Amino acid sequence: MSDQPSTDFFRGKIPALDGVRGLAVLLVLLSHFLLKEFWADQKLFVLAQAGWLGVDLFFVLSGFLITGILLDSRESGHYWSSFYKRRVLRIFPLYFFVVTVTWLTVIFIEKAPDRLQGYDSFVWFFTFTPNIAMALKNDWLYHSHVFNLNHLWSLAVEEQYYILWPLIVRFVPMRWLAALCIGLVFFSTPLRTWVAGEQGVNSVASYVLPFTRMDGLASGAFLAVFFRLDLHSFIPYHKWMARILFVWGGWEISQIFLHGTELRLYNLSALFFASLLYLALNTDGNALIRRVCENAVLRDLGKYSYGLYVFHLMFEYVWLDGFGKRLLHSDLHPAIGQTIYILLALGGTYLLARLSWALIEQPFLRLKDVWARREGPKSP
């Protein structure tokens, strides 16, 4: 078996991947737009809130795409500069815009600089390390009553992943890279358990540290290697294996939410979403999951997913103060009140994401082909 990428591996624009990204952000948004006060059955609320695992789908997709980009360009003379320039153009403009706006809000509008001390200092955000502060504090950060930035921990994990992973992909042969990914997936739960210690599932550190969340990124990275080594050609019934893993993983995850959270949840989530991604890449004409992911609505959400993710919790207090509390104290049926809240919060977030795309993200993305030209075949 050759250690070179398969010549028939699909490249270029894959519509289903935009849909996967859209599904990930939709799951996260819907879970965070659920208000506990509207739900009489708390077990049902916990199960309905399981969409926050969409963050793991983001990790799986990121691992797949980033590893694919790196593998396809590792013989390029611009391997390092092209990769990091493109990541800067994609992540930095919006990230530093919202961090700076929130910091200035605390200083000049809330006039509470005393809050920005120690682990709550904005130094952590400006250096892409808020997850480290959360782990050391063993709690979410406290800084602004206007904007919430705690969800940016996942962006910090990805940025920290970008530091070491390109070095590994550049010099490790693909077969060994596949083995490394498998090892990271299956050793992640014991590592989380060790980090959590007596805190167990209440450990913030085991949730937000990069080396305890490698299973999602490694699962996606494994798929990128898997396809480039053409391994699916040597495994009979590989699509049925993915379907079985998808159904089994979904069942196990639902049982964990119904009967209490476990640290293996994130491992199961990584495998569940990796199988979903694998099926979304299925080229069969009757592939159900691929057709779902190619849905126009999901693809549209995928296009604006970065802004949607950043703004949905950033404006959490605005949504609550603007219309959430009124709906909670209204005479509406809880189901109707919850639905209205979701629609209004989703609509406001979508509008902000579209503005962000037009005014902040797209102008910088246009520079990719000028400032950060990439050699070699395009990765999906």
C-alpha positions as CSV (number, residue, x, y, z in Angstrom):
1,M,0.0,0.0,0.0
2,S,1.4,3.4,-1.0
3,D,1.9,6.1,1.6
4,Q,0.7,8.7,-1.0
5,P,-2.8,10.2,-1.1
6,S,-5.2,8.2,-3.2
7,T,-5.6,9.6,-6.7
8,D,-9.4,9.3,-6.7
9,F,-9.9,11.1,-3.4
10,F,-12.5,13.8,-3.8
11,R,-11.1,17.3,-3.5
12,G,-12.4,20.8,-4.0
13,K,-15.8,22.1,-2.8
14,I,-17.9,19.4,-1.0
15,P,-21.4,20.8,-0.4
16,A,-22.1,18.3,2.4
17,L,-19.3,19.7,4.5
18,D,-21.0,23.1,4.7
19,G,-24.1,21.2,5.8
20,V,-22.1,19.4,8.5
21,R,-20.8,22.7,9.7
22,G,-24.3,24.1,9.7
23,L,-25.6,21.1,11.6
24,A,-22.9,21.6,14.2
25,V,-23.7,25.3,14.8
26,L,-27.5,24.6,14.8
27,L,-27.1,22.0,17.5
28,V,-25.1,24.4,19.7
29,L,-27.4,27.3,19.1
30,L,-30.6,25.3,19.9
31,S,-29.1,23.8,23.1
32,H,-28.1,27.3,24.4
33,F,-31.4,28.9,23.5
34,L,-33.3,26.5,25.7
35,L,-34.5,28.1,29.0
36,K,-34.8,25.7,31.9
37,E,-37.8,27.6,33.3
38,F,-39.9,26.6,30.3
39,W,-39.4,22.9,31.0
40,A,-41.4,20.9,33.6
41,D,-39.6,17.6,32.9
42,Q,-35.9,18.3,33.8
43,K,-34.7,14.9,32.4
44,L,-36.3,15.9,29.0
45,F,-34.6,19.3,29.3
46,V,-31.2,17.7,29.8
47,L,-31.7,15.4,26.9
48,A,-33.0,18.3,24.6
49,Q,-29.9,20.3,25.7
50,A,-27.6,17.6,24.4
51,G,-27.0,19.8,21.3
52,W,-24.1,21.5,23.0
53,L,-22.1,18.4,21.9
54,G,-22.2,20.1,18.5
55,V,-18.9,21.6,19.6
56,D,-17.4,18.1,19.3
57,L,-18.8,18.0,15.7
58,F,-16.9,21.2,15.1
59,F,-13.7,19.5,16.5
60,V,-14.2,16.5,14.3
61,L,-14.8,18.6,11.1
62,S,-11.8,20.8,12.0
63,G,-9.5,17.8,12.5
64,F,-10.6,16.4,9.1
65,L,-10.2,19.7,7.1
66,I,-7.0,20.9,8.8
67,T,-5.3,17.6,8.5
68,G,-6.3,17.3,4.9
69,I,-5.0,20.7,4.1
70,L,-1.7,20.0,5.8
71,L,-1.3,16.6,4.1
72,D,-2.0,17.9,0.7
73,S,0.5,20.7,1.1
74,R,3.3,19.2,3.1
75,E,5.7,19.0,0.2
76,S,5.0,22.7,-0.6
77,G,7.7,25.3,0.1
78,H,5.0,27.5,1.6
79,Y,3.7,24.8,4.0
80,W,4.1,26.8,7.2
81,S,3.5,30.4,5.9
82,S,0.5,29.5,3.9
83,F,-1.2,27.5,6.6
84,Y,-0.7,30.1,9.4
85,K,-1.5,33.1,7.2
86,R,-4.8,31.5,6.1
87,R,-5.7,30.6,9.7
88,V,-5.0,34.2,10.8
89,L,-7.2,35.6,8.0
90,R,-10.0,33.2,9.0
91,I,-10.0,33.4,12.8
92,F,-8.3,36.6,14.0
93,P,-10.4,39.5,12.6
94,L,-13.7,38.5,14.1
95,Y,-12.2,37.0,17.3
96,F,-10.2,40.0,18.2
97,F,-13.1,42.3,17.2
98,V,-15.5,40.7,19.8
99,V,-12.8,40.4,22.5
100,T,-11.8,44.1,22.1
101,V,-15.4,45.2,22.1
102,T,-16.1,43.3,25.3
103,W,-13.0,44.5,27.0
104,L,-13.8,48.1,26.1
105,T,-17.3,47.6,27.3
106,V,-16.1,46.5,30.7
107,I,-13.7,49.4,31.0
108,F,-15.7,52.3,29.6
109,I,-19.4,51.4,29.8
110,E,-19.6,49.1,32.8
111,K,-16.7,50.9,34.4
112,A,-15.5,47.9,36.3
113,P,-11.8,47.3,35.5
114,D,-11.5,45.7,39.0
115,R,-13.2,42.6,37.5
116,L,-10.4,42.1,35.1
117,Q,-8.0,40.5,37.6
118,G,-6.2,37.2,37.7
119,Y,-8.0,34.5,35.8
120,D,-10.6,37.0,34.7
121,S,-8.1,39.2,33.0
122,F,-8.5,39.8,29.3
123,V,-4.8,38.9,28.8
124,W,-6.0,35.3,28.5
125,F,-8.4,36.1,25.7
126,F,-5.9,38.3,23.8
127,T,-3.4,35.3,23.9
128,F,-6.0,32.6,22.9
129,T,-5.7,31.0,26.4
130,P,-9.0,31.6,28.2
131,N,-9.4,27.8,28.4
132,I,-6.2,27.6,30.4
133,A,-7.6,30.3,32.8
134,M,-10.8,28.3,33.1
135,A,-8.9,25.2,33.9
136,L,-6.8,26.9,36.6
137,K,-9.8,28.6,38.1
138,N,-12.0,25.5,37.7
139,D,-14.9,27.7,36.7
140,W,-16.1,29.9,33.9
141,L,-14.7,33.4,33.7
142,Y,-16.4,36.5,35.1
143,H,-15.9,39.9,33.4
144,S,-18.9,41.5,31.7
145,H,-22.6,41.7,32.4
146,V,-23.3,42.8,28.8
147,F,-21.4,40.3,26.7
148,N,-20.5,36.6,27.4
149,L,-17.2,35.2,25.9
150,N,-16.9,32.0,27.8
151,H,-17.7,29.9,24.7
152,L,-14.5,31.1,23.1
153,W,-12.7,28.3,25.0
154,S,-13.3,26.0,22.0
155,L,-11.6,28.5,19.6
156,A,-8.6,28.6,22.0
157,V,-8.4,24.8,21.9
158,E,-8.3,24.9,18.1
159,E,-5.6,27.6,18.0
160,Q,-3.5,25.6,20.4
161,Y,-4.0,22.5,18.2
162,Y,-2.6,24.6,15.3
163,I,0.7,25.1,17.1
164,L,1.8,21.4,17.3
165,W,-0.3,19.5,14.7
166,P,1.3,21.0,11.6
167,L,4.7,19.9,12.9
168,I,3.4,16.4,13.4
169,V,1.7,16.1,10.0
170,R,4.8,17.5,8.2
171,F,7.2,14.9,9.5
172,V,5.2,11.8,10.6
173,P,4.5,9.2,7.8
174,M,0.8,8.9,7.2
175,R,0.5,5.3,8.5
176,W,2.1,6.3,11.8
177,L,-0.1,9.4,11.8
178,A,-3.2,7.2,11.6
179,A,-2.0,5.1,14.5
180,L,-1.3,8.3,16.5
181,C,-4.9,9.5,15.9
182,I,-6.3,6.2,17.1
183,G,-4.2,6.4,20.2
184,L,-5.3,9.9,20.9
185,V,-9.0,8.9,20.6
186,F,-8.8,5.9,22.9
187,F,-6.5,7.4,25.6
188,S,-8.4,10.6,25.9
189,T,-11.0,9.3,28.4
190,P,-8.3,8.0,30.9
191,L,-6.5,11.3,30.5
192,R,-9.7,13.2,31.3
193,T,-10.3,11.0,34.3
194,W,-6.7,11.7,35.5
195,V,-7.1,15.5,35.1
196,A,-10.5,15.6,36.7
197,G,-9.4,13.7,39.8
198,E,-12.0,13.8,42.6
199,Q,-13.9,16.5,40.8
200,G,-15.1,14.0,38.2
201,V,-17.6,15.4,35.7
202,N,-17.6,18.7,37.5
203,S,-14.0,19.3,36.4
204,V,-13.8,22.3,34.1
205,A,-10.1,21.5,33.3
206,S,-11.0,18.1,31.9
207,Y,-13.6,19.8,29.6
208,V,-11.6,22.7,28.2
209,L,-7.9,21.7,28.1
210,P,-6.5,20.9,24.6
211,F,-5.0,17.6,25.5
212,T,-8.2,16.4,27.1
213,R,-10.3,17.2,24.0
214,M,-8.1,15.6,21.4
215,D,-10.5,12.8,20.6
216,G,-12.7,14.9,18.4
217,L,-9.9,16.5,16.5
218,A,-8.0,13.2,16.3
219,S,-11.1,11.4,15.0
220,G,-11.5,13.9,12.1
221,A,-7.7,13.8,11.4
222,F,-7.9,10.0,11.2
223,L,-10.6,10.2,8.5
224,A,-8.4,12.6,6.5
225,V,-5.6,10.0,6.6
226,F,-8.0,7.1,6.1
227,F,-9.2,8.5,2.8
228,R,-5.8,9.5,1.5
229,L,-4.4,6.1,2.2
230,D,-7.5,4.6,0.4
231,L,-8.0,2.4,3.4
232,H,-11.8,2.1,2.7
233,S,-10.9,0.0,-0.3
234,F,-9.5,-2.7,1.9
235,I,-12.4,-2.8,4.5
236,P,-15.5,-4.7,3.4
237,Y,-18.9,-3.2,4.6
238,H,-17.1,-0.1,5.8
239,K,-20.2,2.0,5.3
240,W,-22.3,-0.4,7.4
241,M,-19.7,-0.2,10.1
242,A,-20.0,3.5,10.1
243,R,-23.8,3.2,10.3
244,I,-23.6,0.8,13.2
245,L,-21.1,3.1,15.0
246,F,-23.4,6.1,14.4
247,V,-26.5,4.3,15.8
248,W,-24.7,2.7,18.7
249,G,-22.9,6.0,19.6
250,G,-26.2,7.9,19.5
251,W,-27.9,5.4,21.8
252,E,-25.0,5.4,24.3
253,I,-25.0,9.2,24.4
254,S,-28.7,9.4,25.0
255,Q,-28.4,7.0,27.9
256,I,-25.6,9.0,29.5
257,F,-27.7,12.1,29.3
258,L,-30.7,10.3,30.8
259,H,-28.8,8.6,33.6
260,G,-26.0,11.1,34.5
261,T,-23.0,12.5,32.7
262,E,-19.8,10.5,32.4
263,L,-16.3,11.5,31.2
264,R,-16.5,9.0,28.4
265,L,-19.3,11.1,26.9
266,Y,-16.8,13.1,24.8
267,N,-15.1,10.0,23.5
268,L,-18.5,8.6,22.4
269,S,-19.4,12.0,20.9
270,A,-16.2,12.1,18.9
271,L,-16.9,8.6,17.4
272,F,-20.5,9.4,16.8
273,F,-19.8,12.6,14.9
274,A,-16.8,11.0,13.0
275,S,-19.2,8.3,11.8
276,L,-21.7,11.0,10.8
277,L,-19.0,12.9,8.9
278,Y,-17.9,9.6,7.2
279,L,-21.5,9.0,6.0
280,A,-21.9,12.6,4.9
281,L,-18.9,12.0,2.6
282,N,-20.6,8.9,1.2
283,T,-20.8,9.2,-2.6
284,D,-23.6,6.7,-3.1
285,G,-26.6,8.2,-4.8
286,N,-29.0,7.1,-2.0
287,A,-26.9,8.3,0.9
288,L,-29.4,9.7,3.3
289,I,-27.1,11.6,5.7
290,R,-25.2,13.1,2.8
291,R,-28.4,14.4,1.3
292,V,-29.5,15.8,4.6
293,C,-26.2,17.6,5.0
294,E,-26.5,19.0,1.4
295,N,-29.7,20.7,2.5
296,A,-29.7,24.4,1.5
297,V,-30.6,25.6,5.0
298,L,-27.8,23.7,6.7
299,R,-25.3,24.8,4.0
300,D,-26.4,28.4,4.5
301,L,-25.9,28.1,8.3
302,G,-22.5,26.5,7.6
303,K,-21.4,29.4,5.5
304,Y,-22.0,31.8,8.5
305,S,-21.3,29.3,11.2
306,Y,-18.3,31.2,12.6
307,G,-20.3,34.4,13.3
308,L,-23.3,32.3,14.5
309,Y,-21.1,30.5,17.0
310,V,-19.3,33.7,18.3
311,F,-22.4,35.9,18.6
312,H,-25.0,33.4,19.9
313,L,-23.7,33.4,23.5
314,M,-21.9,36.7,23.3
315,F,-25.4,38.3,23.2
316,E,-26.9,35.8,25.7
317,Y,-27.7,38.6,28.2
318,V,-29.1,40.8,25.5
319,W,-31.5,38.1,24.4
320,L,-32.6,37.4,28.0
321,D,-33.1,41.1,28.9
322,G,-34.6,42.0,25.6
323,F,-37.3,39.4,25.3
324,G,-36.4,36.3,27.3
325,K,-37.6,37.5,30.7
326,R,-40.8,38.9,29.3
327,L,-41.6,35.6,27.7
328,L,-40.9,33.8,31.0
329,H,-43.3,36.0,32.8
330,S,-46.0,36.0,30.1
331,D,-49.2,33.9,30.1
332,L,-48.0,31.9,27.0
333,H,-47.8,28.2,27.1
334,P,-44.2,27.2,27.9
335,A,-43.8,25.4,24.6
336,I,-44.9,28.5,22.7
337,G,-42.8,30.8,24.8
338,Q,-39.7,28.6,24.3
339,T,-40.3,28.5,20.5
340,I,-40.6,32.2,20.3
341,Y,-37.5,32.7,22.3
342,I,-35.5,30.3,20.0
343,L,-36.8,32.0,16.9
344,L,-36.0,35.5,18.1
345,A,-32.6,34.6,19.4
346,L,-31.8,32.6,16.3
347,G,-33.0,35.5,14.1
348,G,-30.9,38.1,16.0
349,T,-27.8,35.9,15.9
350,Y,-28.2,35.2,12.2
351,L,-28.5,38.9,11.4
352,L,-25.3,39.6,13.3
353,A,-23.5,36.7,11.6
354,R,-24.5,38.0,8.2
355,L,-23.3,41.5,9.1
356,S,-20.0,40.0,10.4
357,W,-19.5,38.1,7.2
358,A,-20.0,41.1,5.0
359,L,-18.1,43.7,7.1
360,I,-15.4,41.7,8.9
361,E,-14.9,38.1,7.6
362,Q,-15.3,38.3,3.8
363,P,-12.9,41.3,3.3
364,F,-10.1,39.4,5.0
365,L,-10.9,36.1,3.3
366,R,-10.5,37.7,-0.1
367,L,-6.8,38.2,0.8
368,K,-6.2,34.4,1.1
369,D,-5.3,34.0,-2.6
370,V,-3.1,37.1,-2.6
371,W,-1.3,37.0,0.8
372,A,-1.5,33.3,1.6
373,R,-1.4,31.5,-1.7
374,R,-1.4,27.7,-1.3
375,E,0.5,25.3,-3.6
376,G,-0.6,21.9,-4.5
377,P,-4.1,20.3,-4.8
378,K,-6.9,21.9,-2.9
379,S,-8.2,20.1,0.2
380,P,-12.0,20.0,0.7
